[in-house]
Amino acid sequence: MARHDFDPATVEPDGRPPAKQRLFEGAAPWRGFVNGERLGGPVTILTYGNERPGEGPRLHVHPYDETFVVVGGRARFFVGDSVIDAEAGEVVLGPKGVPHRFENLGPGRLQTIDIHHSERWIQTDL
């Protein structure tokens, strides 16, 4: 099915050129990030992965939204007072100003792509 969500004639290109940056080395990323400002874009992209159930980033907060895409494995997200289990193919939102963290539920590898809705990665660990 063809999509026609907007009229392309209503959008004026802003003159930015296409851009490329390396997010991670090798075939199975553990960690990497590219600030959007390096690409001339409004989002920063991180990749995170680990093999150990119960392990993940520490509790932290951002002044912008963060969207998590689970691309492999299963994760448990702690977002404010909510607990959300997600598996490969699912997406979780961490709203700005709400402390959050996640951990590998296992078995096996957890791999995420984390989209920071900011041109720079800004974080305070709690």
NORFEN-V75933 format. One line per field, one symbol per residue. ss: DSSP state (H for helix, E for strand, - for the rest). burial: # if it has 16 or more other ideal C-beta (glycine too) atoms within 10 Angstrom, else .. A space follows every 50 residues. Layout:
ss: ???
burial: ???
This chain:
ss: -------HHH--------------------EEEE-HHHH----EEEEEEE ---------EE----EEEEEEE-EEEEEE--EEEEEE---EEEE-----E EEEE-----EEEEEEE-------EE-
burial: .......................#....#..#####..#...######## ..#..##...##.###.###..#######....#.#.....#.#....## #####....##########.#.....
